[in-house]
Amino acid sequence: MSTKQQDEYLKTAFGINVAGHGAAASALAKQGAPAVPPGAEEDPPPPASPYATAPVGTPHAAAAAPPDDPPPSPSKQPDDMAMIQPQDLMKLRAGLASIEREIKDGLARQHEIEGEAKKAHVDLKKTDAVAKAGARFGAAISDGERGNFNRALGEVEKSRENIRELFERAHQAKRQLDIFRKLKLENVSDAEEDERGKQAANIFDTVVNSLKAVLDLVTGDLAQFPAAIPAQAGLEILGGDGVKDRVEESFKRIEAEQNNILDGLNNMVSQLNAFRADQITALIEELHDLARALLERFKELKGDLKAMGDQIRVIAKAHKGDAGNFAPLLSVYGKIAEAEGLLSTVEGVARSTILADKRWMGVLVPLGTRDRFPLSLGENGEALVYRNGRTTNYFIIKASSGTFADSADDGAKGLEKLADAYKSLQAARDAYGQVKPLAEQWSKALSTGMDNPAKR
C-alpha cells in the first residue's frame, strides 16, 4: 500500500493531516533536525477516541460540510498495515509478565532433559526401560496403597465430569444465541446489531474454549498421576517435591481459565441487557447459574487435585528406597515432567488471553525498522512507526484512551522488550510442542508398568 493511502487512512481514523507532518519531517530530516520540532506546526486537538469515526478539524472545516450530510465512516484498515492501541500494548506487557518465570524455567528444564538422559545412559525415544521400572515399582506398592490412590483418582475423575456438564450447558446456552441475534434493538442500526451479535458469539467461544482447556488440563493430570508416584519417590531422595509444584501449576491454570469464563459470562450479561429484558430473561438466568456452578465445581476440583497430590506424596515417601534402584531413570523423567508442567502453563495462557492475538506474530517478530521520527496524533497522542518489509505498523504509545509510554525513547525501549519477551514466548511454545509428546510417552510407559507389576 502506498504512503499516500496510509496517510489518508490515518487522516480519516484519527482526524489528523499525516501528509503535512510527513512533508515537514522529510524536509527537516534532510537537515539533520528533529522531524517535528516544537512549534513547527500546530497539532489539532486529540480525538475523543483513537477510533474516531470522523476527522477532528477546525471550526470552519466542520462548517463547510452540509449540515444534513452524515459523518464519514472510518476507513477500512488496509491488510498490510497494523495499528496497535496503547491498551493492547499494556495488556500484552501484563500477559507476558504473568508467565515470565514459567517461560524462563520451562525452557531451562527443557534444555536439561537431554543432558540428564546422557548421564543416565537413557535413550529418550525408547521407553522399554521406563515400563520395566514402572513394573518393578508397582510390585512394591501394597494393595492398600493402591486402593487409596485409586479412590483419590476417582474423586478427581468425578470433578472432571462435573466440569464437563458445565461445558455441555455452555454449549446449549450458546445455541440460544440464534434467539438473541434475532431480537430487535431500539434505535440501533442493523449493522451495529449484527456486530453486537458477533461480539456475543465470540464471548461465548471464549467461555467454551476455557472450559475445554480445564478439561484438557485435568485429563492430562489423570494420565500422569500414576507416573507421578515413582517420579516423586525419586525426588524424595533429593528432597524435592515435584507433585506440589505440578498441583500448584494446575491451580494457576484453572484459576486463569475460571477468570476468563467469569469475565466472559459477565460480558455476555452486559450484552444481553441491551436487549428487551422480557425476551432474554431465561438466558441471562442460565448465565448466572453457570457462574455459580462454575465457582462451586472448580472449588471441588481444586480440593480433589490437592488430595490426589497429598496421596501421591504419602505413597512416594514410603517408597524412597524402591526408587533408589532406578534413580537415574526417574531423574530424567523428573526433568521431563517439570518442563511439561511449566510449559503447559505457558501454552494455556498463550491460547486464551491477549497473547493469542494473531497480530503480534506479524508486528513483533521481527519488530522491523523504526522511522527516524514518531508520528504526532495531536498534543496528547503519539505513535511510533515501524516498517517490516513492505508493511507499515503504527504503535500508538500515547492517546486519549491510554498511555503505554510517555516518550518516544521509552516507547521504543518498551516495544523492543515486548518483542524480545514475545520471541521467548514463541520459543517456549515450540519447546512445549517437543516436550508434551515425550511426557505423554514416558507417563504412559510408567503407568502401564505400574498397572502390570512384576512378580514379587
BATI-206290 format. One record per residue (C-alpha): residue in one letter; x, y, z. Coordinates in steps of 0.02 Angstrom, whole numbers, plus 32768, in hexadecimal, padded with zeros to 4 digits. Each point is the difference from the previous one (the first is absolute). Layout:
% residues N
AXYZ...
***
This chain:
% residues 456
M800080008000S804280AD7FD5T803280808083K7F7680727FBEQ7F7C7F7A8021Q80447FE580B1D7FF980BB8020E7F4D80097FC2Y7FCF7F728074L805180518098K7FB480A77FD3T7F527FB37FFEA80197F93809BF80588080806DG7FCD80A77FB8I80B2803A7FD9N805B80377F64V808C7F807FFDA803C803A7F57G802480AC8048H80627FB4808FG805F7F907F88A802E808B7F88A8045806C808CA805A7F6C804BS80527FCF7F5CA804280AF7FE1L8045801180AFA80487F518003K806F802A7F6CQ804B808D8067G801C7F8D8095A7F7D805D8066P7F777FAE8068A7F727FC57F93V7F77806B8050P805380828071P7F9880578085G7F98808B7FB4A80277FD07F4CE7F487FE77FE2E7F677FFE8069D7FBA7F548028P7F437FEF7FFBP7FAB7FD580A5P80047F478030P7F707F947FC3A7F7E7FCF8080S802B7F4C7FDAP808A7FAA7F9FY7F737FB37F9AA7FB580A97FD1T7F887FED7F6FA801A80AF7FB9P809480757FEEV8018807A808DG801780A37FA2T7FF180BA8016P7F5780578017H7FFE80487F50A80277F537FB9A7F6E7FB5805EA7F8D808A7FC3A802F7FDE7F4BA7FA07F5C7FFFP7F4380087FE4P7FA77FEC80A8D7F987F6D7FC4D80937F9B7FBEP80297F66806AP80AE7FFB804EP80807F9F7F99S80127F4B8030P80AC7FC28039S80707FBD7F79K801E7F467FFBQ80AB7FD88047P806F7FC57F70D803A7F4C8006D80B880317FFDM7FF4807A8092A7FEC7FE580BAM7FC98083807DI801C7FC880B4Q7FAA805F808CP8057802880A5Q7F857F998066D802C7F677F98L80B9801E801EM7FE2800F80BBK7F9A7F5F8002L80887FA77F9DR8086803B807AA7F997FC48094G7FDC7F597FADL80B77FDE7FDCA8032803480B0S7F827F88804CI805C7F687FB8E80B180447FFBR803D7F838084E7FAB7F6D7FACI804D802C7F58K80AF80128049D7FFA7F65806EG7FA37F967F80L808380227F7AA808B7FDD807DR7FB57F568031Q7FE57FD47F49H80B780217FDBE80347F938094I7F9F7F667FC8E807D7FC57F7EG809480178075E7FA87FA0808AA7FD97F737F87K80B67FF47FCCK80387FF480B6A7F837F73801DH802E7FAB7F5AV7F4980087FCCD7FBB800C7F4FL7F70807C800FK7FA37FB07F6EK80017F518049T7F8B7FDF8092D801B7F45801FA807180248094V7F81807C8043A7F757F7F7FFAK806D7F81805AA8028807E8087G7F4780218015A7FDC7F46800ER80867FEB8086F7FC08095805FG7F4C7FC67FEFA802F7F5B8050A803D805C809BI7F5B805C801AS7F877FAA8077D7F4A7FDC7FD8G7FCC807E8084E806B808A7FB4R7FBF7FD77F54G7F4D80098040N801D80AA8052F804B80417F60N7F707FC17F94R7F7D804D8073A805680AA7FF8L800F7FF07F44G7F477FD47FF5E7FD080A2805AV806480667F82E7FA77FA37F73K7F57802D804CS803280B6800BR80347FFD7F4BE7F577FBA7FCCN7FA980898063I806480817F9ER7FD27FA57F5FE7F498018802CL801E80BC800AF80577FF37F58E7F627FB37FB5R7F9180838052A806B808A7FB7H7FEC7FAF7F54Q7F437FFE8017A7FFF80B68035K8068802D7F68R7F7B7FB37F91Q7F84807C8049L806280897FAAD7F907FE37F69I7F74804A8068F807180888044R803780397F54K7F4E80087FBAL7FC6807D8083K7FED80B37FC6L805B8089805DE7FAC80A88009N805C80917FACV808A7F8D7FC4S802D7FE37F4AD7FFD7F527FB5A80BD80087FE7E8021802C80B6E7F877F7B803CD80577F7E7F94E80A880378049R7FBE7FEC80B1G7FC37F537FD3K80AD7FD27FC1Q804F8044809FA7F8A7F968068A802C7F657F9CN80BA80238017I7FE7801280BCF7FA97F588007D808D7FB27F9DT8079803F8086V7F957FB3808AV7FF17F587FA8N80B97FFB7FD1S8034802780B3L7F937F748043K804D7F8B7F80A80AF80388036V7FD97FCD80B4L7FC07F577FC6D809E7FE57F99L806B80338095V7FAB7F868076T80057F767F7EG80BB80187FF3D80117FF780BDL7F9B7F608006A80767FAF7F84Q809B80378060F7FC97FE480B5P80337F478008A80A9802B7FB3A8014808B807FI80117F82808EP80AA7FB77FCDA803880AA7FC0Q7FD9805180A8A80527F6E805BG809F80247FA0L7FF680B8802DE7FE47FD580B7I80B37FBE8003L803B80AD7FCBG7F84805E806EG7F97803D7F6DD7F43800E7FF2G7FCF7FF77F49V7F4C7FD08026K7FE4809E8065D804880687F72R7F927FA87F80V7F6180158066E802780B8801CE801B80197F46S7F597FAB7FE0F7FAD8074807DK804780987FA6R7FBE7FC77F59I7F557FD28047E7FF080A98054A8036805A7F62E7F7E7FA47F99Q7F7E801A8089N801F80BC7FF7N7FF17FFD7F42I7F597FA5800DL7FB980728087D8035809B7F9FG7FB17FB77F64L7F5C7FD98058N7FFA80B0804BN8021804C7F55M7F777F957FB6V7F83803F8082S803480B27FD5Q7FE07FDE7F48L7F597FAE8021N7FC4808A8073A7FFF80757F6AF7F727F987FB7R7F4D7FF3803AA800E7FB280ADD7F5D7F9E7FF7Q803A7FA37F65I80AA7FD18042T7FE47FE380BBA80127F437FF3L80AB800A7FADI803F8082807CE7FCA7F918091E80587F6C7FB0L80A180667FF7H7FF0802D80B9D7FE37F48802BL80997FCF7F9AA806B807D8060R7FC37FC080A8A801A7F4A7FCFL80AB80297FB9L8040804780A4E7FBC7F6E8063R803F7F757F8FF80AA804D7FE2K8016800C80BCE7FD87F46800DL80787FD87F72K8090805D8052G7FDD7FA980A5D80037F557FACL80A080297FA3K8053803280A3A7FC67F5F8055M80447F9D7F6CG80A880578010D80057FDD80BBQ7FDE7F487FE2I808A7FF47F7FR807D804E8078V7FCF7F89808DI801B7F677F92A809F80457FB2K804D802880A9A7FE27F4E8039H805E7FBD7F67K809A806E7FF6G806B7F648011D7FAB7FAC7F6CA801B809B7F96G80BB7FFB8028N80107F647F94F7FE080677F62A801E80B2803AP805D80377F60L7F6B7FCE7F94L7F85805A8071S806F80988002V7FEB800C7F43Y7F447FEE8010G800080858088K804E807D7F87I7F827FD07F79A7F6B80118076E803E80A48047A801C804B7F53E7F567FC37FC5G7FA8804A8096L805080AB7FEEL7FEE80097F44S7F4B7FC38003T7FD98096806EV805180717F7FE7F9D7FAD7F74G7F5C8011805FV801880BA801FA803D801E7F4ER7F657FB07FB5S7F7B805A8064T803A80B48021I803C80997FA2L809A7F997FD5A7F957F9C7F85D7FE6809B7F93K80447FCF7F55R803F80B07FDEW80947FED8075M80597F827F91G7FFB80787F6EV803080A0805AL807A7FC38085V805E7F727FA9P8064805B7FC4L7FD280AD803FG804680527F64T805C80A27FE1R7FCA809A805FD7FE580A37FA4R806B80928037F7F6F805E804BP7F617FD7805FL7F5980287FB3S7FA08089805BL7F487FDF801DG7FE080A58056E803F804D80A1N7FCF7F668066G80247F797F7FE809C7FB27FB8A80277F677F97L80A17FA57FD7V800A7FC77F4BY805C7F607FD2R80157FB67F54N800B7F467FEEG80287FDF7F4AR7F7480537F9DT7F8D80068097T7FEB809D8068N7FD07FE980B7Y7FC4808C8070F80147FE780BCI7F978083805AI8063801E80A0K7F9C8098803AA7F4980247FE2S7F6B8047805AS7FC97F4D8027G80A37FC3804ET80BC8015800FF80827F797FE4A80988074800CD801980B98023S8084801C7F7BA80397FB97F5AD80A47FC1804CD7FA67FA6808EG7F807FBE7F84A80877FBA7F8EK80587FAB8091G7F5A7FBB803CL7FD57FBB7F55E80AC7FAF7FEFK7FE87FAC80A9L7F547FC47FCBA80477FBA7F60D80897FA1805EA7F847FBE8080Y7F897FCA7F77K808C7FA37FA7S80257FA580A4L7F487FD4800BQ80067FB67F51A809D7F9E802EA7FA77FBB809AR7F697FCD7F98D80727FA87F83A80567FA88092Y7F567FC98043G7FDB7FB17F57Q809C7F948018V7FEC7FDB80BAK7F477FD68003P80097F607F97L809C7FCB805FA7FA8801680A7E7F697F9F7FC0Q806D7F6F7FC4W80607FF380A3S7F648014806BK7FA77F797F9FA80937F8A800DL8012801A80BDS7F457FF1801DT7FF27F647F95G808E7FB1805FM7FB0802980A8D7F5A7FB77FC6N805D7F5F7FD4P80767FEC8094A808E7F847FFAK7FEB7F638068R803D801980B1
***
